[in-house]
Amino acid sequence: MKITVIGGGVAGATTALAVRRATGAEVDVVEAYAEPAGAVGSYLSLAANGLRGLESLGCLPAIRAAGFDVPTQRMWGAGGRLLGEVARGRRAADDMHSVTLMRGALVETLRRAAIDAGVRIETGRRVPSPSDVDADLVVGADGIWSATRAHLAPGVGEPRYAGLYSVSGFSPGTGETGVFNMTFAAPGAFIHVESPDGRIWWSAQIHGDEPVPSLVDLYRDTPHVARILATATEAGGPIRHHVLGEVTRWHDDRVVLVGDAVHPVGAGQGAAMAIEDAVVLSLALARHGLGRDTFAAYAAERRDRVAKVLKTAGDNTGAKTAGPLKRRLNEVMMGLFIPRFYERATGWLYDFDPGTVPARG
C-alpha cells in the first residue's frame, strides 16, 4: 500500500507518521515550502487532547523538549482586572500540562519523527491535483487553501476573511513563566506567555480590515498590554485569519482530507484537531484497510466533535470582537462563570484519548 500526503505542516507530518506507524505502508509527504519556520513569533499551545494524540504516536517527549509546559491560564479584562484563573488546556486534575512552542519547531519535530519511522518527505514541490499522484491513497493535508479540497469538492468551502488579523512578536520577560494570559480588549484579544529563555511571546488578535500603524496606540487603554508592546524587541507582519464554509465532502474512494483542509477550527485547537484526525484516520486504516467505507467511518467519527469545536471557536471570536457595552457585560459574566463553570463547560474538549497507535511500521 502506497500513501501520499500532500502538505508537510502539522497535519501532514502527523498524518504521515500515524499511518506509517499504524499500517507499515509506504508513505511519502510532498510539501510546497522548503522551510516550516512560519512568521516571526508564530507560536501555538497544544492542549491535553492534542498531546495525548502525540503520546499515542510515541513522539510526546520530543515535543515537550521542543517547547515548555504552561499549566495555568489567566483571563484579564481590558482594564487589567483578573477575570479568572484555570488549568490551561486541560482539566485541573489532569497532569498532561499544555505545551507552548514555536510552530516551526513543532513541524520540524514531527517531520523528524516521521522520517525516523520511515516516511519520505520531499519539500519545495507543489502538487496541483491528487490526479497527479501515483498512490493508493492521497491525504489532503494542505491547509485552508487546499488544492486537494478544490479537486475533491470544487466550489465548496471557499475561505473568507474572518474579520481578524494577528501580529506576533517578542518582548523582555518579567520572570513569571508557566502562565498563558489572555486579555479581552477593545481592539481584540491579546495573548502572552513568558518562555524559559526570558522573553514574552505575544500575539495581538485584532478585529478590523486594515492593519494599524501602531499597536501601542491601539492598546493604549489597556495599560498592561501597552507596556509589553512598548518594549517589543521583534514583531512580525500582520497575518489575516480566514474561515471556511462547511465542507460536506471529506473523501472519495481514493482521497481523504484532514486538518485545516477540511475544518480550520481556530479556538487554539487547529493543531490538536489535525493531530486527532491523523490518529483516527490511521486507526481506521489499520483496522479496515483502504476503501470508501473506511474513510466514511473516519469522517463520521470526526464530524460531530469538529462541529462542536467550531461552535466554541465562533463563541470565542464573538468575545474577542465585542463592542464596548458587550465587552463590559462579558467581563462581568466571565468573572462569575470562570471560577464556577469553566471546567465543566470545556472539559469535554480535553478528554480525547485514542489509546496507543500500534507500531507496525
TISENU-625003 format. One record per residue: z, y, x of N, C-alpha, C in turn. Coordinates in steps of 0.1 Angstrom, whole numbers, plus 2048, in hexadecimal, padded with zeros to 3 digits. Example, Ala and Ser with C-alpha at 12.3 -4.5 7.8 and 13.67 -1.06 7.14 Angstrom:
84E7C788484E7D387B84E7DF884 8477EA8808477F588984F800881 
END
This chain:
8007F480980080080080080C809 7F78158067F682280E7F982E804 80283680980684280180484E80A 7FE8588037FC86580A804870802 80C87780981488280380D88F807 8098977FE8038A480080E8AF800 8118B580B81C8BE80C8278B9815 82B8C081F8358BC8298418C4829 8448CB81E8518D281D85C8C9819 8668CE8128728C680E86E8BB805 8668BE7FB8628B37F28598A97F8 8508AD8008478A480784D89B811 8558A181A85C89A82586689081F 86D89481587788B80E870880807 86688380085F8787F985986E802 85387380D84D86A81785886181D 86386682086E85E82687385481B 87485980F87A850805871844801 86484780085B83C7FC858833808 85883881485782F81F863826821 86F82C81F87B82482087C819815 87881D80987A8147FD86F8097FC 86380C8018588037FF8527FD80B 85480381784E7FF82383F802824 83A80A81A82C80D81A828816826 81B81682881582083281582D82B 81C83783181D84482B81884F835 81085883080B86383780F870830 81287A837814888832809891837 80389982E7FA8A38327FF8B182E 8018BA8388078C78357FE8D283A 7FC8DC8327F28E68357F78EF840 8058F184180A8FB84B8108F3857 80E8FA8638128F386F8218F3871 8288FF86C83690086F83E901862 84A8FC8618528FC85585C907854 85C91185D86791A85F86A922853 86092784C86293084186593E845 86894783B86A95583D878957844 87996384A886967850891966846 89C95F84B8A895E8438A6954837 89C94C83789994382C8A293782D 8AD9378258B792C8268B9927818 8BF91C8178C291680A8CF90E80B 8D590B7FF8E19037FF8DE8F67F7 8E28EB7FC8E18DE7F58EE8DA7EF 8ED8D97E18F98D57DA8FB8C57DB 9068C17D590A8B37D78FF8A97D2 8F88AC7C78ED8A37C28E28A17CC 8DE8AC7D28D38AB7DD8D88A47E9 8E58A67ED8EA8A07F98EC8917F6 8F088D7EA8F187E7E88E38787E8 8D987F7E48CB87A7E58C88777F4 8CB8817FD8C987F80B8D1874811 8DE87380C8E68688118E085B80D 8DA8598028D384D7FE8C8849807 8C285380E8B78518178BC850826 8C98518288CE84F8368CD85B83F 8CA8678398C88728438D287E840 8DC87B8388E68868368ED88B843 8F188284C8F88878588EF891860 8E288E8608D98988688D88A5860 8D88A58538D78B184B8E48B984D 8EF8B384D8FC8BA84F8FC8C085D 8F78B98678F78BE8748EE8CB876 8E48CC86D8DA8D786D8DF8E3866 8EA8E285E8F08ED8578FF8ED858 9058F384D9148F484E9198F283F 9258ED83E92C8EB8319308F882B 92E8F981E93290481693A8FF80A 9478FD80B94E8F78009519007F4 95090D7F69559167EC94A9207E7 94A9247DB94292E7D594A9397CE 9479457D194D9507CA9429587C3 94595D7B693C9667AF9439737AE 93B97E7B094098B7B09399947A6 94099E7A19399A87999349B37A2 92C9BC79C9259C67A492F9CF7AB 93A9D27A59449DB7AB94D9D47B5 94B9C77B79549C07C195F9B87BB 95F9B77AE9699AF7A79669A07A8 9709987AC96E98A7AD96E98479F 96397E79B96297878D96796978D 96796379896B95579896894E7A6 9709447A996E93C7B596E92D7B0 9639267B59619187B195D9107BD 95D9027BB9578FA7C69488FC7C6 9428FD7D29349007D392B8F47D1 9238F47C79198E97C591F8DB7C4 92A8DA7BD9318CD7BC93C8CF7B2 9428C37AD94E8C47A695A8C67B0 9658CB7AC96F8CF7B59758C37BC 9758B77B697B8AB7BC9718A47C5 9648A87C695A8A27CD95B8A77DC 95B89E7E595C8A27F394E8A37FA 9438A37F19368A57F69338B47F6 9388BB8019368C98019288CE802 9258D97FC9178DF7FD9148E280C 9088E080F9038E481D8F98EF81C 8FB8F98248F19048258EA903833 8DD9058328D590483F8C890C83D 8C190F8488B49158478AA90B841 8A191183989790883388F90183D 88B90884888390285288B8F7859 8988F885B8A08EE8618A18E1858 8A18E384B8A28D88428948D0843 8898D884287C8D184387A8CA850 87E8D085B87D8C98688858BD869 8918BD86489A8B18648948A685B 88F8AA84F88989F84787D89A84D 8758A285386989D85A86C893865 87689686D87A88D87887F880872 88788086788B87486188086C85C 87687285686A86B85186286585C 86086D86785986787286085B878 86D85D87A87585187F874845876 87184786987083C860862836860 85983C86784B83786884183F861 84484B85C83B85385483285B85E 82585C85B81C86586481B87285D 81D87D86481C88B85F811892866 80889885F7FD8A08647FF8AE85F 8008B88678018C68637F48CD866 7F38D98607E78E18627DB8DD85B 7DC8D48517D08D08497D38D183A 7CA8D78337CB8D98257C38CF81E 7C88C98137C18BF80B7BD8C67FE 7B08C87FC7AC8CF7F07AF8C87E3 7AE8BA7E37B08B37D77B48A47DA 7BC89E7D27BF8907D47B38877D5 7A888B7CF79C8837D07968827DE 79B88B7E779788B7F57A08827FE 7A987B7F87B38737FF7B18647FC 7B085C8077AE84E8067BC848807 7C28457FB7CF83F7FA7D18397EC 7DA82F7EC7DD8297DF7E58327D6 7ED83B7DC7F58447D47F58517DB 7F385C7D47F486A7D97FF8717D2 8098767DA81487D7D581288C7D7 8118947CD8108A27CE81E8A97D0 8208AD7DC82D8B47DF82A8C17E5 81F8C87E081A8D47E681E8E07DF 8298E07D98308ED7D582A8F37C8 82F8FF7C582C9057B881D9087B6 81690B7C280790E7C17FF9017C3 8048F67BF7FF8E87C27F08E77BE 7E88E37C87DA8DF7C67DA8D17BF 7E48C97C27E58BC7BC7E78BD7AD 7F08C67A97F28C879A7E68CD794 7DF8D779A7D28DC7957C88D1792 7C88C779B7BE8BC7997C38B378E 7D08B078D7D58A77847D58AD775 7D98BA7757DA8C07677D48CE768 7C68CF7687C08DC76A7C48E675F 7C78F27647CB8FD75B7D98FC755 7E08F27597EE8F17547F88F675E 8028FD75980D90176180990B76C 8029157687FF92077280B928776 80E92A783819932787818941782 82394777F82395577C83095B782 82F96878583A96F78B84696F782 85296C78885E96B78086597877E 86098378486799078387299278D 87398879787D9897A28769887AF 87A98F7B987698C7C788398C7CF 8829867DB88E9857E388B98A7F1 8959907F88949948068A198D80C 89E9878188A998081F8AB98582D 8B79838328B99888408C6984845 8CA98B8508D79888578DF99585A 8EC9948598F599F85D900999865 9089A186D91399C87491E99786A 92598C86F92F98686693C98C867 94598785E95398D85D95D982861 95997686396296B86796596285B 96096484F96395C844957952841 95994684594E93C843952933838 94892B83394B92182994B92681B 94793281994793880B93993D808 9339387FD92793D7F792A9487ED 9259547EF92895F7E791C9647DF 91E9657D291396A7C99189777C2 9119827C391598E7BD90A9917B2 90F9947A690699879B9059A879B 8FB9AD7A08FA9BC7A18EE9C1799 8ED9CE7988E39D57908D59D1794 8D29D17A18C49CD7A68C19BF7A4 8CB9B67A38C99A87A38D49A17AB 8D49947AC8DF98C7B38DD98E7C2 8E998E7C88E998F7D78F29837DC 8EC97B7E48F396F7E98F69717F8 90296D7FD90496D80B90E96280F 90D95D81B91595382091695482F 92295383592395484392294784A 91994685491793A85C921939868 92392D86D92C92C879927934885 91B93888591693F89191994E890 92195288692696088591D96A87E 91396587790A96D87090C96B861 90A97685990997484B8FA972847 8F79678418EA96583B8EA96A82D 8E197382A8E197981D8D3978816 8D39798098C697A8028C89827F5 8C098D7F48C09957E88B59917DF 8B998D7D38AF9897C88AE9957BE 8A399C7BF8A29A97B88989A87AD 89B9AD7A18919AD7968899BA796 87C9B87958739C37968659BF79A 85C9C879984E9C479C84B9C87AB 8509D27B084D9D77BD8599D87C6 8589D37D38639D47DC8679E37DF 8749E57E08799F27E387A9F57F2 87AA017F687AA04805888A0280B 893A038048A0A0280A8A99FA801 8AD9EE8078B79E68008C49EC7FF 8C89F48098D59FA80A8D6A047FE 8CCA0C7FC8CCA157F18CCA0E7E4 8C5A037E38C49FC7D68D19F67D2 8D99F27DC8E79EC7D98F29F67DC 8EFA037DB8F9A0D7DF905A0D7D5 903A087C990FA077BF9169FA7C0 9139F27CA91A9E57CC91E9E67DB 92A9EC7DE92D9EF7EC92E9E47F5 9349D87F19359CD7FB9279C77FF 91E9C87F69109C47F99099CF802 90B9DB7FE9059E680690A9E5815 9179E281791C9E18259159D682D 9129CB82690C9C082D8FD9C4831 8F79CA8278E99CE8298E89D9834 8F19E28348F19ED83E8F29E884C 8F89DD84F8F99D885C8EF9CD85F 8E59CB8578DB9C08598D59C1867 8D49B586D8CD9B587A8BF9B0879 8BC9A986E8AE9A486C8AC9A285D 8A09A485889D9A284A88E99F849 88B99684087D99283E87799A833 86A99883086399F826866999818 8629A080E86599B80085D98E7FD 8649857F685D9797F185E9797E2 8529787DC8529797CD85596B7C7 85D96A7BD86095E7B785795B7AB 85394F7A984A94B79E850940796 84C93F78A85093478184392D77C 84592277783A91977383B915765 83091675D830911750832902750 8368FD7448398EE74482D8E6748 82F8DC7518258D37558278C674D 81E8C37448208B773B81B8AA741 8128AC74B80D8A075281289F760 81A89676382089477081988A779 81088277380987777A7FD872773 7F486B77A7EB8627747ED85477A 7E384C77C7E583F7817E583E790 7E384A7977E284A7A67E98567AC 7EB8607A47F186D7A97FE8707A2 8088747A98158787A281A8847A9 82188D7A182689A7A68358997A8 83A8A07B38498A17B584C8B07B9 8598B37B785E8C07BC8578CC7B5 8568D77BC8518E37B68438E27B0 83B8D87B582E8D67AF82E8D37A0 8398CE79B83A8CB78D8458D2786 8508D778E85B8DD7878638E6791 85E8F27948668FB79D872900794 87E8FB7978898FD78E892909791 89290E79E89B9197A18A99157A0 8B291E79D8C091C79B8C79157A8 8C19187B38C69127C08C49037C0 8BC8FD7B88BA8EF7B78AC8EA7BA 8A48F37BF8968EE7C28958E37CC 89C8E47D789C8D97E18A28CD7DC 8AE8CF7D58B58C37D08AD8BB7C6 8A68C27BD89E8BB7B38928B47B9 88C8BA7C48828B37CB8878A67D2 8938A77D789989B7DD89C8917D3 8A18957C78A388B7BD8968847B8 88C88C7B787E8877B387A87C7BD 87C87F7CA8788767D587F8697D3 88C8697D189485D7D08908557C4 88F85C7B888C8557AC87E84E7AD 8748567B28678507B48678447BD 86E8457C886E83A7D287482E7CC 87F82F7C58858247BF87C81D7B4 8758257AC86C8207A38618187A9 85B81D7B48518167BC8568097C2 8638097C78697FD7CD86B7F27C2 86E7F77B68717ED7AB8657E87A4 85B7F07A284F7ED79A8427EE7A0 8417F37AD8347F47B382C7FF7AE 81F8007B281680B7AE81280979F 80F81479880A81378B80E81E782 80682077880982B76E817829768 81B81D76582881B75E83381F767 83281C77483C82077E83D82F77E 83283677F83284577F83884B772 83484476783A84975A849847759 84E83C75F85C83A75F863845768 85D84877386385377C863860774 85886476E85887076686187075B 86386575486C86574887A86674D 87E86175988B86275E88E870762 88487876688788576C886890762 87E88E75787A89A74E8878A0748 88F89974289B89F73B8A48A6744 8A78A07508AF8A77598A98B475F 89C8B37628958BF7678958CA75C 8938C674F8938D07448A08D7743 8AB8CF7458B98D57448BB8DF750 8B68DB75C8B88E47678AF8F1765 8A48F075F89B8FB75D8A2905753 8A99007498B09087408BB90F747 8C39087508CD90F7588C791A761 8BB9177678B592176F8B292E767 8AD92C75B8AA9377528B693F74F 8C193974C8CE94074A8D2948756 8D19417628D494876E8CC955771 8BF95376E8B695F7708BA96A766 8BE96775A8C29717518CE979755 8D897175C8E39787618E098176D 8D697D7758D29857808CA99277D 8C49927718BB99D76D8C19A5762 8CD9A375E8D39AA7538D49B9755 8D39C074A8D59CF74B8E49D274C 8E79E074D8F59E47508FF9DF745 8FB9E07399059DC72E9079CD72E 8FC9C672E8FD9B772E9049B273B 9019B97469089B57529179B6752 91B9C174C92A9C374A9309B9741 9299B673692D9AC72D92E99E734 92399B73C92398F74392F98D74D 93299875393D99875D94A994756 94C99A74A95899774295898873E 94D98473994C97673594D96C740 94796F74C94896675795696575D 95D97175C96B971761974967759 97196674C97895D74397394E744 96594D74695F940746961938752 95F93E75E95E93776B96B92F76D 97793576C98392D770986922766 98192375A98491974F97A90F74D 96D91274D963909748957907752 95790D75E94B90D7669488FE76B 9528F776F9508E977494B8E0769 9518E275D94D8DA75193F8DC74E 93A8E974F92D8ED74B9228E9755 9268E876291C8E576D91E8D7773 9288D077192B8C47789208B9776 9198B976A90E8B07689038B1773 9018BD7788F78C07818F98B978F 9068B87929098B37A090D8A47A0 90C89D79491088F793906885797 8F988A7998EF88179D8F28787A9 8F186B7A78F48627B28EA8567B1 8E08557BA8D684B7B88DA83E7BE 8E683D7C58E88317CD8E08327DA 8E08277E18D88267EE8CA8217EC 8C18287F28B38247F28B28197FC 8AE80D7F98AD8028028A380580D 8A680181A89E8048258957F8827 8887F982287F7EE8248747F282E 8747FF83186980483B86D801849 
END
